[in-house]
Amino acid sequence: MNSPMRLSTMMEVPFDSVDMQQTVSIIDRAISDRRRLFFSTPNVNWLVLSHQDKDFLKSIWRSDLCLCDGTPISLLSKLTNVEIDRVQGSTLFAHLDSRELPLDRRIKVFFFGGQDGVAEKAMQRLNNRSLGLNCVGAISPGFGTVEDLSRPEFITEINNSGADFLVVSLGAKKGQSWIEQNKDKIETPVVSHLGAVVNFYAGEISRAPKKWQDLGIEWLWRILMEPKLAKRYTHDGLILMRLMLSMTIRSAVNGIRRSFSESRESFEHTVKRDGINLTYHFKGKPPRVLPPSIVQKFRELERDTTVVPAVETSELLFDQNELSAWANRFSHQAKARHAQSLTQPPNNDDAV
């Protein structure tokens, strides 16, 4: 996939349209440049949680990269004409693990989370067999509040390890909150909450065979391995159906309203320089005056439009007071990513 990266939304949750190789290139580039890359991997459970917890939703929007982690979302994207490639967090980690590299060129990983002793076990097992990763530290912090798990000694140990990639496993909501609270203190460039990865590598649970993954029924394997997940999957599935129905009704109503309106309730801002367009599409009734914070973000981007050939969103469901957070996400992404990094690895031998 060589098209420019585009950000789309589904049920208010953002997704970057990138494939596996692009994602690996972005990670390699962030590590090479020692530039922070906080990426999220929303799945169906995350969609449900984002509608129940606005702070959780905002944590996804404030991440630098959002990957589609789940077959149901990928299928839904096709039904709603939203282009989203499936890049599962566990598959991405396994891909990085499988690249055969010299020990001194491998990505240095730090595991944070899991039940007592699980992270340490995952570190040992990974280092015994990995070709492309080297685990340089692990902490099983136990249970507690985000504040309890953010003790200075934890942050110091992570920073002193010299890790390139911090894998957090604290549960989706707590994990995202922990990253948000500590990301400015953490020196590790790549950070993500990959809940199942630590358990997979510790051997606590086994991942579905590749054939099951390719068929998109890994969720069924997870239920067979962990029967307690059946209740959560059923709950999430029912809520997802309700959200889809609500979205369909709302879209139909909005379509009728637009057909009777002289102008669509939308506005956009486009920057053009040297034949390159950087367009922001806002759906919803525009404010009389763009908030100063958004205007400033656009001005910053006008000085750096060659970074991203195109940025677009297909749907925006935030209210007017949250537009500044949305604009901030694009500003951060545009200044942080070079278009070359989407299709080419950094100039070293780390990426294959």
Secondary structure, 3 states (H helix, E strand, C coil): CCCCCCEEEECCEEEECCCHHHHHHHHHHHHHHCCCEEEECCCHHHHHHHHHCHHHHHHHHCCCEECECCHHHHHHHHHCCCCCCECCHHHHHHHHHHCCCCHHHCEEEEEEECCCCHHHHHHHHHHHHCCCEEEEEEECCCCCCCCHHHCHHHHHHHHHCCCCEEEEECCHHHHHHHHHHHCCCCCCCEEEECHHHHHHHHCCCCCCCHHHHHCCCHHHHHHHHCCCHHHHHHHHHHHHHHHHHHHHHHHHHHHHHHHCCCCCCEEEEEEEECCEEEEEEEECCCCCCCCHHHHHHHHHHHCCCCCCCCCCCCCCCCCHHHHHHHHHHHHHHHHHCCCHHHHCCCCCCCCC
